[in-house]
Amino acid sequence: MPTSDSLHLEAILLAAGRSRRMGNVDKLLLPIDGIAMVRRSACLFLELGMALTVVTGSDNQHIAEALTGLDVKLVANSDADSGQHSSVRAGLAVTPLLAPGVVIALSDQPLLTTPDISALAAAFTEHGASRICVPRHAGQRGNPVILPQAIARQLRSPDAPTPRAFIDTHSETVAWFDTASDHFIRDIDTPSDAERLLGPTVRG
């Protein structure tokens, strides 16, 4: 449950990737303590009281099944193959954007915890909820990021730049959250990543 006003945020979880580098394994269904990774990721934000939109690919049955019973809004991105930016826009298009900020999160960061997200949200609030909050560990940029409401509204326009491009060209709008936790920079793209972060897993 939320512990402070800093957690009154909306969140978009990107789950439209095809896991091409995982072979025959859908990385989002990899089990973490018996729970599909995408479900575990969704629960991080729900446990903190955030309204959550999950963006899937056009064939979202397996993701929908993994999220059964959770209070999430599912949106299918038919243009997912064009890149992650299209999923961000699909999520922003259906998110009310009424909260001070919206978290843009990946589904394949199995080390993230609710304290990690809480710390990021607190940093966002400390900067007046007016700057893009980006986690950084040992000089490496990570995820998720938090967009202020006003910037999120700008970025859902069809001709707007991607959040990453906006961050790269508007450094004055960014508040870096430097952290000792490497959870923000660890994700899964390959079977080797999965073995390193989760232990022995099924190889595709």
C-alpha positions, 0 to 999 in steps of 0.5 A: 500500500502507498506510504506517502503522497510520493506514491500517488502516481500512474504507471505504464508497464511495457510488455509487448516485446517478442523475446526474439533473443530468448529463442523459444522462451517467452521471457515475460513468463519466466518464473520468479518464485513461481510467479511469471515475471510480468505478473511480478513486475505488475505487482510491484506497482499495484502494491504501491497503489499505482494505477497500472496500464500494461501494454502488450503486443497484438497477440496478448493472450499469454500475458493476459492469462499471466495477469489474471485477477490483477487490477490492470488496464490492458492495451494491445499495441498492434505496431509493437514491432516498430519499437518500444516507443510505439508501446510508450505512446500506446500506454500514454494514449489510454492513461488518464495522466491525472496524477503528478507523474507517470512511471514508464517501466519495463517488464523484464527487470526481475531484481526490482523491488517495491523499496526501489520504486518507492525510493525513485518516487520519493526522489521524483517528489523531492524535485517537485514532481516537475522533472523527469526522474531517471535512475542511474547506477555507477554512471549507467542510466536505468529504468523505470523513469518517471515523467511529470504529468505535463511532459507525459502529456506532451509525449503522447502526441503522435509527432512527439519524440520518444522519451529517451530522445526527449531526455537526451535533448532536454537535459534541463528537465532531468533529475538524476536519481543516483543509487547504489542499487544495480536493480535499475540497470539489470534486465533480461534479453538473452538466456545468459541474462536469465541464468545470471539474474535468475539462476538456471532457466529453460533455454530456448 
